Amino acid sequence: MSGTEQIERRFIRHPAGIPLDCSREGRSDIRKECMRDISLGGIAFFSHMHFDAGDQL
């Protein structure tokens, strides 16, 4: 994407430094992570674990 192209977002993102516990559904390996932002479309967070598309968290 060039510098002149813009992507219009569907939802406004709100910054959020909220701590959260994260694990795959049915697993007990819970990690402490930190939410980056939240919107009507969902949440964004950084994780030290790798997740594949479709994983249930």
VMD Tcl script that draws the C-alpha trace (Angstrom):
set ca {
  {0.00 0.00 0.00}
  {1.41 3.38 -0.93}
  {1.51 6.37 1.38}
  {-1.32 8.05 -0.54}
  {-3.79 5.20 -0.07}
  {-6.08 5.32 2.94}
  {-8.08 2.54 4.53}
  {-11.43 3.52 6.00}
  {-12.13 1.65 9.22}
  {-15.60 0.28 9.91}
  {-15.32 0.79 13.67}
  {-13.66 3.44 15.78}
  {-10.85 1.99 17.89}
  {-10.49 3.05 21.51}
  {-7.09 2.66 23.20}
  {-7.22 0.33 26.19}
  {-4.35 -0.85 28.36}
  {-6.53 -3.41 30.14}
  {-4.87 -6.62 31.37}
  {-6.47 -9.88 30.24}
  {-5.99 -13.63 30.64}
  {-5.75 -15.48 27.34}
  {-5.78 -19.17 26.37}
  {-7.13 -21.44 23.66}
  {-10.57 -22.85 24.35}
  {-10.34 -26.07 26.35}
  {-6.69 -25.50 27.38}
  {-5.38 -24.55 30.80}
  {-2.24 -22.67 29.67}
  {-3.40 -19.15 30.56}
  {-1.16 -16.20 29.62}
  {-1.31 -12.69 31.03}
  {-1.55 -10.27 28.11}
  {-2.48 -6.60 27.64}
  {-5.29 -5.33 25.44}
  {-4.17 -2.70 22.91}
  {-7.53 -1.37 21.76}
  {-11.22 -2.21 21.61}
  {-14.05 -1.48 19.15}
  {-17.43 -2.85 18.13}
  {-15.47 -5.18 15.82}
  {-13.55 -6.79 18.68}
  {-10.34 -6.34 20.61}
  {-6.70 -6.12 19.60}
  {-3.96 -7.38 21.89}
  {-0.34 -8.46 21.76}
  {0.40 -12.05 22.71}
  {3.49 -14.13 23.34}
  {1.53 -17.16 22.07}
  {0.91 -17.95 18.39}
  {-2.73 -18.31 17.35}
  {-3.98 -19.59 14.01}
  {-6.95 -18.11 12.19}
  {-10.10 -19.70 13.58}
  {-8.64 -20.53 17.01}
  {-11.22 -20.11 19.77}
  {-9.80 -18.07 22.63}
}
mol new
graphics top color blue
foreach p $ca { graphics top sphere $p radius 0.5 }
foreach p [lrange $ca 0 end-1] q [lrange $ca 1 end] { graphics top cylinder $p $q radius 0.2 }
display resetview
